[in-house]
Amino acid sequence: MTCELCGRIQQTEWTLGDFFIFHQPQMLSICEACRQQFTRITGAVCAECGCQSQISPCAACEIWLTAGYPAIHNQALFAYDEQMQQYFKQYKFQGGYHLRDVFQEMLAQRLVKVAPTMIVPIPITAETQNQRGFNQVSSWLEKCEINEILTCISTSKAV
Protein backbone atom coordinates (compact mmCIF):
# COMPACT_ATOMS: atom_id res chain seq x y z
CA MET A 1 0.00 0.00 0.00
CA THR A 2 1.22 3.51 -0.80
CA CYS A 3 1.23 6.31 1.80
CA GLU A 4 -1.32 8.92 0.76
CA LEU A 5 0.81 11.82 2.03
CA CYS A 6 4.38 11.02 0.94
CA GLY A 7 3.87 8.29 -1.66
CA ARG A 8 6.23 5.77 -0.05
CA ILE A 9 5.37 2.08 -0.17
CA GLN A 10 4.18 0.72 3.19
CA GLN A 11 5.12 -2.81 4.15
CA THR A 12 2.49 -4.98 5.81
CA GLU A 13 3.76 -6.99 8.78
CA TRP A 14 2.05 -10.33 9.19
CA THR A 15 2.41 -12.71 12.08
CA LEU A 16 1.96 -16.46 11.91
CA GLY A 17 -1.15 -16.02 14.04
CA ASP A 18 -2.69 -13.70 11.44
CA PHE A 19 -2.67 -16.53 8.92
CA PHE A 20 -4.26 -19.03 11.31
CA ILE A 21 -7.17 -16.78 12.24
CA PHE A 22 -7.53 -15.26 8.75
CA HIS A 23 -6.79 -11.78 10.10
CA GLN A 24 -5.41 -9.05 7.87
CA PRO A 25 -3.34 -6.48 9.78
CA GLN A 26 -4.89 -3.03 9.69
CA MET A 27 -3.01 -0.54 7.60
CA LEU A 28 -3.65 3.16 7.81
CA SER A 29 -3.72 5.26 4.68
CA ILE A 30 -0.48 6.97 5.73
CA CYS A 31 2.89 5.54 6.74
CA GLU A 32 4.34 5.62 10.25
CA ALA A 33 6.94 8.25 9.23
CA CYS A 34 4.18 10.67 8.14
CA ARG A 35 2.10 9.82 11.20
CA GLN A 36 5.04 10.74 13.46
CA GLN A 37 5.29 14.18 11.80
CA PHE A 38 1.95 15.31 13.27
CA THR A 39 2.69 17.47 16.30
CA ARG A 40 0.75 16.33 19.37
CA ILE A 41 -0.22 19.08 21.76
CA THR A 42 1.19 18.40 25.22
CA GLY A 43 1.91 20.46 28.29
CA ALA A 44 0.39 23.86 29.01
CA VAL A 45 -2.47 24.86 26.73
CA CYS A 46 -4.87 27.74 26.30
CA ALA A 47 -8.12 26.85 28.07
CA GLU A 48 -10.10 28.44 25.24
CA CYS A 49 -8.64 27.19 21.94
CA GLY A 50 -6.51 24.29 23.16
CA CYS A 51 -3.31 25.44 21.43
CA GLN A 52 0.02 25.04 23.19
CA SER A 53 0.50 28.18 25.26
CA GLN A 54 2.09 29.21 28.55
CA ILE A 55 -0.66 31.78 29.12
CA SER A 56 -4.40 31.25 29.13
CA PRO A 57 -6.23 32.66 27.37
CA CYS A 58 -3.61 32.96 24.64
CA ALA A 59 -3.14 36.27 22.83
CA ALA A 60 -5.42 35.27 19.94
CA CYS A 61 -8.23 34.15 22.24
CA GLU A 62 -7.85 37.28 24.36
CA ILE A 63 -8.63 39.34 21.26
CA TRP A 64 -11.77 37.27 20.53
CA LEU A 65 -12.97 37.35 24.15
CA THR A 66 -12.35 41.11 24.43
CA ALA A 67 -14.39 41.60 21.24
CA GLY A 68 -17.32 39.89 22.97
CA TYR A 69 -17.23 36.45 21.37
CA PRO A 70 -18.23 33.59 23.71
CA ALA A 71 -15.71 31.18 25.22
CA ILE A 72 -15.30 27.97 23.25
CA HIS A 73 -13.23 25.63 25.47
CA ASN A 74 -11.80 23.65 22.55
CA GLN A 75 -9.55 20.65 23.14
CA ALA A 76 -7.03 20.26 20.33
CA LEU A 77 -5.08 17.02 19.89
CA PHE A 78 -2.58 18.25 17.30
CA ALA A 79 -1.01 21.52 16.19
CA TYR A 80 -2.18 22.99 12.90
CA ASP A 81 1.24 22.92 11.30
CA GLU A 82 2.54 22.13 7.80
CA GLN A 83 1.91 18.38 8.13
CA MET A 84 -1.67 18.96 9.29
CA GLN A 85 -2.26 21.46 6.48
CA GLN A 86 -1.11 18.85 3.95
CA TYR A 87 -3.45 16.30 5.51
CA PHE A 88 -6.45 18.66 5.38
CA LYS A 89 -5.66 19.62 1.80
CA GLN A 90 -5.95 15.99 0.75
CA TYR A 91 -8.72 15.00 3.17
CA LYS A 92 -11.12 17.87 2.63
CA PHE A 93 -10.29 19.35 -0.74
CA GLN A 94 -9.04 16.42 -2.80
CA GLY A 95 -11.72 13.89 -1.88
CA GLY A 96 -9.58 11.97 0.60
CA TYR A 97 -12.43 10.25 2.45
CA HIS A 98 -10.17 7.23 3.02
CA LEU A 99 -7.87 9.47 5.12
CA ARG A 100 -10.51 9.57 7.88
CA ASP A 101 -8.78 6.55 9.45
CA VAL A 102 -5.71 8.63 10.37
CA PHE A 103 -7.42 10.23 13.38
CA GLN A 104 -10.58 8.15 13.97
CA GLU A 105 -9.19 5.96 16.74
CA MET A 106 -7.40 8.78 18.62
CA LEU A 107 -10.49 10.97 18.41
CA ALA A 108 -12.75 8.17 19.66
CA GLN A 109 -10.37 7.51 22.57
CA ARG A 110 -10.29 11.20 23.55
CA LEU A 111 -14.08 11.41 23.44
CA VAL A 112 -14.37 8.40 25.73
CA LYS A 113 -11.93 10.11 28.12
CA VAL A 114 -13.78 13.45 28.23
CA ALA A 115 -17.20 11.72 28.31
CA PRO A 116 -19.30 14.40 26.59
CA THR A 117 -23.04 14.43 27.18
CA MET A 118 -23.63 14.63 23.45
CA ILE A 119 -21.53 14.77 20.29
CA VAL A 120 -23.04 17.00 17.61
CA PRO A 121 -21.06 17.40 14.38
CA ILE A 122 -21.43 20.71 12.58
CA PRO A 123 -23.27 20.14 9.29
CA ILE A 124 -21.96 21.25 5.91
CA THR A 125 -23.90 22.88 3.09
CA ALA A 126 -25.52 20.73 0.41
CA GLU A 127 -23.10 22.29 -2.07
CA THR A 128 -20.08 21.25 0.01
CA GLN A 129 -21.56 17.77 0.48
CA ASN A 130 -21.92 17.45 -3.30
CA GLN A 131 -18.37 18.72 -3.94
CA ARG A 132 -16.64 16.55 -1.32
CA GLY A 133 -19.05 13.63 -1.19
CA PHE A 134 -18.75 13.46 2.61
CA ASN A 135 -18.80 15.49 5.83
CA GLN A 136 -15.23 15.36 7.13
CA VAL A 137 -16.21 15.64 10.80
CA SER A 138 -18.97 13.02 10.66
CA SER A 139 -16.51 10.74 8.86
CA TRP A 140 -14.01 11.03 11.72
CA LEU A 141 -16.80 10.22 14.15
CA GLU A 142 -18.06 7.06 12.44
CA LYS A 143 -16.94 4.95 15.40
CA CYS A 144 -18.68 7.22 17.93
CA GLU A 145 -22.28 7.73 18.92
CA ILE A 146 -23.23 11.08 17.44
CA ASN A 147 -26.39 13.18 17.30
CA GLU A 148 -26.88 14.82 13.93
CA ILE A 149 -29.49 17.26 15.20
CA LEU A 150 -28.29 20.38 13.40
CA THR A 151 -29.09 21.29 9.83
CA CYS A 152 -27.37 23.77 7.59
CA ILE A 153 -29.72 26.53 6.49
CA SER A 154 -27.10 28.81 4.91
CA THR A 155 -26.36 28.40 1.25
CA SER A 156 -23.17 30.44 1.26
CA LYS A 157 -19.97 30.21 3.24
CA ALA A 158 -18.62 32.91 5.51
CA VAL A 159 -15.59 34.74 4.19
Order of alpha helices (4+ residues) and beta strands (2+ residues): alpha-alpha-alpha-alpha-alpha-alpha-alpha
